[in-house]
Amino acid sequence: MRLDAVQTVSFVLNGRRVDVLGPGRRKLIHVLREEFGLTGTKHGCDGGNCGTCTVLVNGEPKLACVTPVAWVAGRQVMTIEGLSRPGRLHALQEAFIQAGAIQCGFCTPGMILAARALLERFPDPSEEEIREGLKGQLCRCTGYVRIIEAVRRAAALRWGARAPVMACGGGAEEQATDTRVGESRPLLDAEEKATGRARFAADVHLPSMLHARVLRSPHHHARIRRLDPSAALAIPGVAAVLTARDVPGENSHGRFIKNQPALCGEQVRYKGDPVAVVAADSEAVAEQALRAIQVDYGVLPAVFDPEEALRDDAPQLTPEGNLCDEQEINSGDVESALAGADIVLTHHFSSPFNDHAYLEPEAGVAFVDEEGRVAVMAPTQNPHFIQGEVARVLGLPREQVRIIQSTVGGGFGGKADLHVQALLGLLAQRLRAPVKLVYTRKESIQTTGKRHPFRMTYTLGASADGTLQVLKAEMVVNCGAYTGFSPGVITRAALHATGPYRIPHVRIRIRGALTNNPSSGAMRGFGAPQVGLAIESMLDILAGKLGMDPLELRLRNALEAGDCLPTGDVLPGSVGMRACLAAVRPHYEAMRQEVACKNQESSDLRYGLGLGGVIFGNGMTGLQNPGRARAELQGDGTVVIYTGVADMGQGVVTGLAQIAATELELPLSRIRMVTTDTALTPDSGPTCASRQTYFSGNAVLGAAQGLKQALRQLAGLAFERPVEEVRLDDGAVVVPGAPEARMSLGEFLALARERGIALHGESAFDPGTTYYDSKTGRGRPYPTYDYGVQLVEVEVNRRTGEVRVPRVVAVQDVGRAINPALVAGQLEGSVVMGLGFALMERFEPRKTHGFGNYRIPSIKDAPAIETVLVETADPSGPFGAKGVGEAAGVPTAGAVLNAIADAVGVRLFDVPVDPARLRTE
């Protein structure tokens, strides 16, 4: 039967026979999601490249996004919703939860189903069989280490063996219990993600919902001379076509400078700039309407290279020119130090655009809520900032806009800025009807923010004994079409350019250029991975010139408490760099011997080791960015924590719950978290810059302390006892040694209401950082810093130039691990993202269109990763904790290049690595 013919297709879906009427070519994913509401099957790439849409057909994994529904006629189809039974999880779902193999959860349903098929073929699979069986399933968050562990657990459970308890990193293991600080437990929402019940924005369906699509510029740089939507508006089913003329507020947004339009009205600056947005009763009609909009463009000269863009004769993107931002740091006497150094080295480095490549494309649903507010539900890292931006564009008071975070399918900085929210807000405001907008993968990858490309020239001077004396660095950064987050990225890069090392004489100069590329934005590391690549490479080059061991060189120059940074900021306690180097030493010495043996056994395959270090400041550089929280006692004895913290699967909300439970001396089951709804929660700032555990963790701790003090004060009155004798004990207020002085929390709430006493606590935490002032050369941009060291082993095939990374040891100073397993999972994911930066990822603005030609690490590429947690207990952090989300991705690329040089004697300066440079003829 022809696939384009309308036909009835019958098959068995999750054990039940179903009949589907429609064209046979219709993709199975649309049938599952739209006709049966089985939204656990995710739509990640449109082309069968990511695996998020994996279902089982007659027990075999198939990609629903490329499978015509006619193909499953007479077959059995299983989705994630059909895997478990009521009240009973499948062994794989339980294993994924307990192993910590779930972060954002967007890949999880497809991953679990693929793993089920694998276990049917190999009941007790080897690691290589697991990697081969899951090679088509991408995961951007976890680093795959715990996914492999989960499959092993499930195999053990199937055979009745005792599965290992939850791995916590650092070689330790702990059983997940009703958990307090320092113990490992799964994400609070892990079961929802493992079963497919978690609702991402594209999964939301509201009655009478319209569908939106965006008309984008086909030109890199052009004037809009005429735009006529009349033909589109005449199409039946089209509800609205909005252009810049329809923006009721200020048609501009941006983190630092408001210069990016929600809809372009006069000029487009990159291919993909939004020009109009359509709402219609179906996506097909919306697409038809886009084709009917008539736009007359006057094409302008374009510039793509940042150095060309900074020339006087370059095409100008703005009347003020193409200089986006610049930053300079000066400390000491650089020229004299260079003249007096025993050795001076100069080298050039570069890195390209990277895409965040989260598996969930941008999506959202907007509606008018019961109180008349324009509400937008979308994945975001920063709901309160987005609220202000949308209100600005809509011309509404801030309180008339409501932002609700949907489950986030990966962020990594990319969802800290506007994507669909303003466009959806405009449509909901105009139509007073619910509207959904979902980007295609091509649209997501070609039009959203990227990691900034850097070109760097580093000059490093040292004494003959290896003591670093002077660093001079010049950098040019490609900022893309709009300012966005570029000033913050440029400043952080400048402040991190010296790495975790003492260098008394420093001059750093960075210039960022506007170009006709997609805007560069916030991406994990925020400029630190680029400069980390340079400084770590320079240290190994220096070690080679001096005949020193690279580990000893780093120990000689490692920062310690009391050292002064180039900004004049004196480091307080919790400076764990030397402790991290000491922790990596035994691994380094053992692996050095192993690598030497391997190199004696092989001629084509050469092995090498490389080190990389990191310092990473917690928080938004020098800006006020407080964390806020409120704790309220409920009648059932539970405590609700209200906070605007956006969790993207990294587990910060779980960690915050553990902080509250520990301080209130309650089981975790009595803590309920309410997050990321601007109508309900206080502004806790963005989930970026490794800030939430430290900033909002302190806020949650303060709110819990406030509630605890209120309880104790009331108890002192009720029991007629001194306040200092009162304790909290498993949901009750007690006086130890006095059995009559005991009341449940529920009883206490009733007593408080009788007496008109509010039992709650509120807290805002802002450590009082100051922005770096380039005129004075001084500032305190961060309240605390993460430190870490990575040891990377590479295998280089001299015939093909292929580089493989078998092993990584990641040592990280985390202050104190609130939840060791979740912390280790963050480190593992960061390491693998760092490997992508080093070895394979390059976004080319005019060529890259999806996962087919933008390669990210798969499970076949992921190394064995050993995480070692160093706990230096920062006294200013909640229970001593610091942030962990970004630092581990910073040193990886430098360590890889150092390991390649160690293996084959070829020094590379650019990422991603070009295998042609490593081939021997």
N, C-alpha and C positions, 0 to 999 in steps of 0.2 A: 504494500500500500504506500502511496506517495506520502512523504512527510508533511507536505503543505496542505494535504486534504484534511477536512474536518472529519474526525472519527471518534469513536468511543474506545478508550483504552482501559482495559481491566487489569488490575494487578492486586497483589496482597500487600497492604501497607500496615506495618507493625502488627501483623497477625490478623488483619481485617480486610476482606475483599472490598475494593473500591472501584468505581467507574468514573472516568474523566472524559468529558466531551470537549473537543477542541482540536486545533491543528496538531498533528502528530509531531511537528518539529518543535513545538513549544518545549522549552527547557524544563527538565524535571524540577529544578530548584524553584521555579515560579509556581508550579503546581503544588509542591509541598508547602511553600510558605503562604501563598495567596489563597489557595482553595481549601487547604486543610489546617492552616494556622500553625504549622510545624516549623516554628522560627528558630529552633535549635540548629537547623541547617543554615550555615552562614554564607553570605554572598561577599566574597573578599576580593575577587580579581577579574571576573568576567571571562577568563580565558583558560581555566584549568591549570593555573600555575601555583596556587597557594595551598590547596587542600582543605580549606575551611568548609567547603560544601560537601565533603565526603559523606556518602551514605553506603549502606551495604545492599547489594543486589545479588540475591541468591548467595549471600555470605561473602561476596567479594567487594572490596572497596571500589566505588565508582564516583566520579566527579559530577555532581548534579548540575553544575552550571554549564556543562557542555554535553550533557546526555539528553537527547530528545525523549520526551515522555513515551513516544511510541515504542522505543527500544525496550522498555520495562514491561511491555504487555505480557501477561501470563507469568510474570516473575514475582519474587518476594522482595520487597523493599523494607529496610529497617533504617529508621532515623534514631537520633539519640533519645528521643522521647519513648521509643519502643524497647530500649535496652534494659531499663530497670523495671521493677515491679512495685506496686504501691507499698510503701513502708520498707522497701528493701533495695538498696543500691546494688548494682552489679559490682563484682570484684574489682574490675578496672576503675570504675568510678570511685570506689572506696580507696583504692591504691593511689590514684591521682590526687585525691584530697590529702591523704596522710603523708604522701611523699613530698608535698609542697610543689607538685608539678603544674599547678594552676596559678596564673597571675591574672592577666586581663580577662582570660577565659574565652576570647573570640575563636581561638583555634581549637579549644578543648573538645567540643563535640566531635569534630572531624578526626581529631587525633585519637580519641578514645575508640571510635568505630574502626579506624584503621588498625589500631592495636588489637582489637578483638579479632579481626580477620587474621592478623599475624599470629595470635596465640592459637587459633584453630589450625594453622599450618605447622607452627612450631610451639608445642605446649611448654617447652622449657628452653626458650631461645637464648642463644649467645648474644653478647653485646653487638657483634657485627650483624647478626640476623635482625636484631631490633633496629639498628641504624638503616639497614637495607630495606626493611619492611616499612619504615616510616619516612623514607627519604623524600616522598612527595608532600609531606605535611610540614608547612612552615610554621615557626613560632618566633616572634620577634622579642618576646619578654624573657623567657626562662633560661636560655642558653642550653636547653635540652638535657642537662645533666639529670635533673629530677624526673624528667619524662622517661628516660631510660630506667631509672630506679623504680618508677611506678610500674612499668611493664614487668620488671623482675618481681616486684611485690605481688602483682596480680597472678603471675605464674605460680609463685609460692602458695598463694591462697587457694588456687585451683587444685593444688595437690595436697592441701591440708597442712602445709608447713607453716610455721610461725613467721609471719612477715617481719622484717626489721622495723624497729620503731623509727620515728621521724628524725631524719638526719638534720643536724643543726649547724653544720660547718665546724671548722676547726677540729675535726676528728671526733667531736662529741656527739652523743645521741641522747635524746630525752623523749619519754613518752608524752604525747600531748594530753594534758589534764585540764581541769578547770583553771585556766592559766593566769599567772601573775607575771610581773616583769622578770625577764631573764629566762623564761621558759618558752619552748617552741609549741606552737599549735597552728592548725590550718587557718586560712583566711576565713573570716566570718561568713562570707558569701560563697565559699568554695563549693558547697553542695548545689546551690542554684546554678553555678557555672558548669559543674560536672554533669548535670541532668538536662541542660539546655533551657532551664527556666529563666535564667537571667535575661532581662530585656534590654537590648541595645536599641539605639534610636530607630534604626531601620526596621526593628521588630514591632514597633508601636503602630497600632491601627485604631483610629477614632472614627465614629460614625460620620458619614458625609464628608470624609476627608478628601481634599484636593491634592494634586501632585504638582510639584514645581520642577522646572528645569531652567538652566541659566544659559543665556546667549553670551558667548565670549568672543573677544577680538581674535580675528585670524592673523593679525599683524603684530609685529614686535613694537612698533612705534608709529602712531598715526593720530591725525585729527579726525574727530567725528564731525563731518560736515552736515549730515542729515540722517535722522533716524525716524522711520515711519512704521508704527506697529499696527496700522489700521487693518491690513490684510489678515494678520494673526488674530486680531480681536473679532473678526467676522467668522472665524472657524467655530462651528458648533462644539460646545464643551469647554471652550476657553473662558475662564472666569476673569482673568486680569493679565495685562502685560504692563509691567512697571519699568520705567526708565529713570534716569537721574532727575527728570522734571517732576517725578512723583514722590521724591524724598521730602517729607514734611519738615525734617529737622536739618541738622548740619551734615552734609554729605561727605563726611570724613571721619576717619578713625585711625588709631595707632597707639602703641604703647608709650613712646617718647614724644613723637611729633605727629599730630593729626593730619597726615597728608595723603592717606589712602582712601579713595572714594569707595562707598558701598556699591555704587553703580557709576561707571564712567560716563560723563556727559560731554566733555570737550576733547579729551585726549586719552589715549590708551598707551601704556608704557611697556607692556609685555604681551606676548601671544598667550591669551587666556584671560586677560583682564575682563571682568564682568561688565556687560553693556546693558543687558535687560534681563528680567526674570519673569517667567510665565507661570501661571497657575491654571490647571485644567483638571477635568474630571478623570483623566488617566495620564500615565506617563507618555503613552503613544500620542495622544492628542497634544500634550505639551511639547513633544519633540516636533510634531508637525507645525505647531505654532512658531517655534524657533526658526524653522526654515522659511516661514512666511514674512518674518520681520525684515524690513529693508533698511540697510545701513550703507551710507556712502562715506567711505574713508578717504582721507588724504594722507597717503603714506609718507612718513618722515624718515630721515636717516636714523639708523639704530647703532648702538654701540654695546658690545658684549664683554669686552675685556676691561678690567678695572684700571689698569695703567693707561690704556688708551682713553678711557673715560675721564681721567684727570688731566688730560692735555687741554690746552686752551682752545684748540681747533676741533675738539670733539663735539658731536651732537649733544645738545643740552637737554636734559630731562626736566629741569626746573629753571625758572628765571635766575635763581641764585647759584646755579651751577650744579655739578655732579658730585661735589664733596659731601658725603653723607655725614661723616663724623671723623674726628681724629682725636687721638689721645697720646700723651707723652708722659713718661716717668723719668725723672732724673734723681740720682742719688750718688753722692761722692764726686770724684774727679775722674771721669771716664778717660779722657785723653791722656792724662798723666799715668793712669793705671795701665793703659795699653802700652805706653812707651816703656814702662818699667817691668812689664810682665816677662817671664822667662820664655813663655811659649804663647803664641797667638794663632788662633785658627779662625777661618771664615768659610762658611758653607751656606748654600741656598737650598731651601726646602719648599715644597708646595703640596697642597691638598685640594680636592675638587668639591663641587656641590655633592652633598649626600641627601637622600630622601629619608624621612622618618620611617617609611615603609611599615607603618602600623597596619595590621591586617584588616581593621575596620575602616572602610572609607568614611569620610565625613558625612554626617547625616543629622537630621533633626526634624522635629514636629513642633509647629506653633499653633496656638489656639488662644481664645479669650477665656480666661478662667471665671469662676463663679463670682469674683469680686470685680470683674471688668478689666483686669490687668491683661496686657499682652504677655502670654507665657510662652517660653521657648524651652523645649526639652531637647538637649543635645549633649554629646560628649564634650566635656570641657575640663580644663585644668584650673580654671580661674573664674568661677561663676559670678562673683561680685564685680570683677573688672568687666566682664562681658555684659553684665547688667547695665553698667554705666555707658558702655559703648553703644549698645542697642538703644538705650533711652536717648542718647545724643542724636542718633540717626533718625529716630522716630519723632523727635521733638516732644517727648513726654517727660514728665517728672520721673526721677529714678524709681520711685516707689510704685509707679504704674507699669513697670516692666518686671517680670518674674523670670528668672533663669533657674531651670531644674537640670541637674546633671543626670543624664542617663548613664547606664553602665558604659564604661569607656573601654573600647577595644584597642588599647595602646595609645600612648600620647607622646612621650619622650620630648616634650616641648612643643610639638606641632599643634596641639589642641589648647595651648595657652592663649592663643589669639582668636580673633573672629574667623569663622569659616562660613557656615550656613546661617548663623543666628540673625544677623541684621536683615538679610534677604527674607528669611521666614517671618521675622517680625513685621516687616513692611507689608507682606502679603496678608498676614493675620489682621493687622491693623486696618487695612483697606477692606478686606472681605468679611471680617467678623466670622470667619469659618476656619476650621482646622486645615492645615497645609503641611505636607511632608516634602522634604527635599533630601535626596540621597545622591551623593556624587558617584560617578563611575570610577573605576580604578584609574583609567587614563586621565580623567578630570582631576582626581586627587593628586596624582603624581606630577602632573604638568602645571598645576596652578597654585599649589600651596607652598608654604615656606620651606626652606632648605637649610642644611648646614652651610655656613659661610666658607667659600674657598679662600685659602690664605696663600700668599707668596711671602716667604720669610728669608731674610738674610741675617744670619747670626754670626757675630764675632765674639769669641770667648778667649780670655786671657787668664793664665794661671802661673803659679810658681813652679819651680822644678819638682817640688815635693807633691804636687797635685792640688795644692790649695787654690781654690778659685778666687780670682782677684777682680775680674771685670767682665761685664757682658754688655754688648751693644747690639741692638736688634732693630731692624727696619722691616716693616710689614705693610703690604697692601691687601685689602680685603674687598671681595666682591659682595656688595650688599643687595644686588638686585634692584628691582624697580622702585621700591618704597622703603622708607626708613625702618619701619617695624621695630624689631628688637635690636637692631644693629648697634646703637650706642652702648647698650649693656653688654653685648658680646665683645665689642672692641675693648671696652674698659676691663672686663674680666680677663680677656686674653693678655692685656698689658700687665695686669696685676699678678698673673700666674706665669709670666714668661720666664722667670728665673727658676721655676720648679721648686722642689722642697730643699733648696740648698742655700747656704750663706754665700752671698756675693756682695761685697761692700760697695762696688762702683758699678752703677747700672744706668743705662740710657735705653729706653724703649720708645719707639715712635711707630704708631699705627695710623694709617689713613684708610678710610672706607669710602668706596665709590659707588654711586648709583649707576646701574646699567640696565639694559632692556632685557634682563632675565627675570624669571620669577623671583619674588622677594626672598632674600635669605631671612631666616627667623631664628627662633629659639630651638635648639636641638641639644640633646643630652650632652652635657659638658660645657656648652655655651662658650666656645672659643678655647677652652683649656685643652682639649685633645690635639688641636692644631699646634699650639705652642709646646705642648708636652712632647709631641713628635720631634720637634727641633731640639729642645734642650736635652732630652735623653739621648738622642743621637750624638749630640756634641760631646756629652760626657764620655761615651764609649770611644769616640774618635780620639779624644784627649787621652784617655787611658791607654789606648794603643800607642800613641806617640810617646808617652812617658814610660811605657813598659809596666804599667800598673794593672792590677786586677780591678775590673770594673766595680766589684762590690766594695773593695777597699777604698776606691776613689769616692764612692758615694758616702761611705761611713765617715771619711775625713771631712766632708763638707755638709753633712746632714744638719738640718735645722734642729735646734733644741729650745726648750723653754728659756725665755729671757733674750733670745736672739731678736734682732731688729730687722724687719722687712724693709724693702726699698721705699715703702710709704711712710716709714717712721713708726709703724705699728709694732709694738713690742709683744712677742708671743707670750701668752700666759701659760698655765699648766696644760696638761693633756696634749702634749706635742709628741706624737708617737712614732716619728720617722725612724729614729735610731732603734726603737723597739721592733719596728717592722723589719728593718734590715737584719737585726739579730735573729728574728724569727725565720727569715728566709734562708739564712746561712746554711743550716744543715741540709736543706733541700738543694741548694746551689752546689754544695760540695759533693753530695751523692750523685746528682744528675750530671755533674761535670765528668765524673768517672764513667757513668753509663754512656754518655755521648761519645767519649773517647773510644770506648769498646765498640760501639756501633760503627764508628768511622773506620775502624780497622777491618770490619767485616764486609763493608760495602764500598763499591767504587762509584756507581751511578747515584746512589742516595747519600747525601751528606747531611750531617746533623750539627746543630749549633744551639747555644744558649744565649739568651739576651735578658737584660734587666731593664726595668723602667720604674721610676718613682713618681709620686704625685702628692701635691698639696692642693686642697680644694676648699675654698671658703664657703661656709654655710650662709645662705640668705642672698637676697637681692642686693647687689653691690652698693653699699653706702646709703641705701634708701630706707626710709621707714617702712617696714613691712611686718606689722605685728600679727601674731597669732591670737585668736580670740576663742573663747569657749564659755558655755554655760552648763551647769549641772543642776538638775532638778529631781527631787525625790517624788516618786509616784506612790499611789495608794496601795499597790501590790508589793511594795518594798523594793521595786527596781529603781535604778537611777538612770535618767535619760541625759545623755551628753549631746548638746547641740553645738555643732561646729561647722564652719563652711569649708572644711578640708575636703579636697577632691581626691578620692582614691582611684587610681588607674589600674589596680591589680597588684601594686607593689606591697600592699598590706599595711599602709600607714594607719588606716582606721582601726584595723585589728590591734595594732600597737598602741594606739591611743586608748582603746578600750582596756587593754592590759594595764596601762598607766593608771587609769581611773579605778579599776578593780583593786589594784595593789594599794593605792592611797586610801581607798575607802574600806579596805579589808573585806571586800565582797567577792563572791564567786563571779567569774566572768559572765555567767549566765544571767546575772542580775544587772548587767550593764547593757543599755540599749543606746545605739548610736543613731542620731538624726543628723544627716549631713547634706550639704550642697543643694539647698533649696533657698533661694534668696528671700523667700517669704517667711522662712522659719528659722534660718540659721545666721549667726553673726559672720561678718567678713573675716576669714582667717587667712586671706592672702592666697597667692597662687601656689599650686603644687608644682614647684620647679626650684632650681637652685639648691637642691638638697636641704630644704628649709623646714619641712613640715614636722618631722620628728622633734627637731630642736625648738622651733618657734611655737607651733601649736601643741606639741607635747608639753611644753612648759605652761601653756595656757590651760590645757586640760588638767594638768597637775594643780595649777592654782585654783581652778574652779572646784575641783574635788576637795582641795584643802578648805576652801571657803564653805562648802556644804558640810564638810566634816566638823568644822569649828561651830557652825550654826547648830548642828545636832548635839554636839557636846555641851554647848552653852544651855540649850533647852533641857538637856538631860540633867545637868547640874542643878537647875531649878526644880525639875520634877522629882529628882531623887534626893534633893537637899544634900548634895555632895559637891566637893570641890571639882571644878571642870577638869583638872589635870588627872583625876582618878577615872574619868569616863573613857570607855573604849568602845570601838565597833568590833563586833564579832559575828561574822557569817549572817548578816542580815538582821542583827539585833544591836541595840545600844545597851551596854552592860557596865557595871562596876565590878571588877574582879574581886572575888571573895565575899560578895554581897548578893546572894541568890535572889533576894526580893527586888533588887535594883536591876531589872531587865525588862526591856520592852522591844517588840519588833519594830522595824522601820515603818511599817504600815500604821501601827498604833501611834508611833511618834508623829506621823504626818497628821493624823486625826487630832492629836493633842495640839499640834502647832496651829492648825486651822481654828480650833476652839479659841486659842489665845491670840489669833491674828498675826502669827509669826510666819514669815516666809522662809521655807527651808530650801534654799538654793545657794549656789555659788557662781560667781562670774569672774572672769579673769581675762586680761589682755597682756601679752608679753611682747615687749620690744626692747632689745638690748641696747639701743642707743648707738648704733653705728653712725659713722660720718662719711660723706662722699669724699673720694680722693680729689684733692684740689691740685691740679697740675701747676698752678702758679706758685703754691707754697711747697709742693712736693710732699704733702702730708695728708693723712686720713686714716680712719679706722673703718675700712669697708666691710669687715666681717667680724662677728663676735667670736667665732671659733672656726677651726679648720679640721678637715679630714686629712689623713696621711695614709700612704700605702706603697707597697712594692709588688711588682709582678715579675715572675720568672717564667720565661717562655722558651719552650723547646720547638725548634722547627726542623722539618725534613725537606730538603731541597733536592729535586730530581734534576741532575745536571744535564740530562738529554732533553727534557721538555721545559725546564725552568719552573715547573709546578712547585708551589710551596704548600706544605701541609703542616699544621700545628698539632702534634700529638698530645702535648701536655702543657698545662699552665698551673702555676702555683700563685694564688692571689692572696696576699697578706694585707689586711686592712685594719687600721686603727678606727674603731667605731665608737670610742668612748665607753659605752656599755650597750650590748645588744639587747634591746627590748624583747625581741623574738628572734633567737639565733637562726632558726631555719629560714624565716622570711628574709633576714639580713643576708644570709648566704645566697639565697635565690636571687637577690638583687645584684650581688657581686658577680654571680655566674652569668646573668643576662647582660650585664655591662661588659664583661670580658668578651663575650661572643660578638656583641655589637662593635667593640673595639677591633676585633679581628676582621669584621666586615669593612670597617674604615681602612684597615691596613692592607687588605688583600684583594678586595673585589668590588667595593661599592663606588660607583661613579654615575652621577646623574648628569646627562647631557641635555640641556634645555630644549634643543630642537630635534632630539632623537628618542629620548627615553619615554616610553608610554605605559610601562607596566612591569610586572614581575617576569615577563618573558625576556626583557632586556635590561632589567635592573635586578641584579642578583644579590640576594642577601644570604647569609650563612644558613645552610640546612643542617639537619641532624648528622649528615655525612661529613660536614665540615667542622662540627663542634668538637673541641678537644676534651680530654679528661681534665677536669678542673678541681683542684684541691683548694678550698678556702680555709684560711687561717685568720681567725678573729683576734685582734689585739685589743684589749679593753683597758684604756687609760683613764676612764671615768672623769669626764669633764665636769668640774664642780658646778658649772653654770647650766648644764643640760639636765633634762628630766631624768632622774635616777642615774645621771652621768652620761646620757646618750648624746650622740651627734648624728648628723645626717649621713646617709650611705648611698643615695640613689645614683649619683653621677661619677664619683671619684674613680671607681674601678674601671671605667671606660677610658680614662685619660692616658695611663701609661702603656697601654697595650701596643699601640702602633709603634712607638719608639722601641719597645722591647722586641717586637717582631723584626724590625729593621736591624737592630743590634744582633739578634740571633742569626739572621741571614748572613750578615758580615762575618760572624764567628764561624758559620758553616762553610762558606765558599770564598770568603775573602773579597766579596764584592760589596761595596758600600752604596746603598740606594738612598736617595734623598726625597723621593716623591712617592705619594700614595694615591691610588692603590698600586701595589707592586706590579711591575711589568715583567712577566716571565721571560720575555725575549732577552732581557738584560742578564739573565742568569743561565741561559743555555750555553753549553759548550759544543762547538762544531765537531 
